[in-house]
Amino acid sequence: MRHKTRGLLSLAAIALTALVLAGCGATTGERAASGAGVGAAAGAGAGAATGGSVTRGAVIGAGVGAAAGALTDEEDIDLSQ
């Protein structure tokens, strides 16, 4: 049970990080690509930190990050200010 809780917290952290950083880019494609990259890195790190699969964490993180980037508008999150 403890391992599942750590996994869920890691996934929530990946999703939050991807959502915040998905604002990097002017177009939907750029935001999806930057979100996927950040999500993959965060997911791999979370997988390694929790003793899970690094590859699985990277794949899940990339998917969450790409989705967050594609679903946000440039006006939603503006990190340039």
Secondary structure, DSSP 4 states (H G I P E B T S, - for coil): -HHHHHHHHHHHHHHHHHHHHTT-SSSHHHHHHHHHHHHHHHHHHHHHHHTS-HHHHHHHHHHHHHHHHHH--TTT--TT-
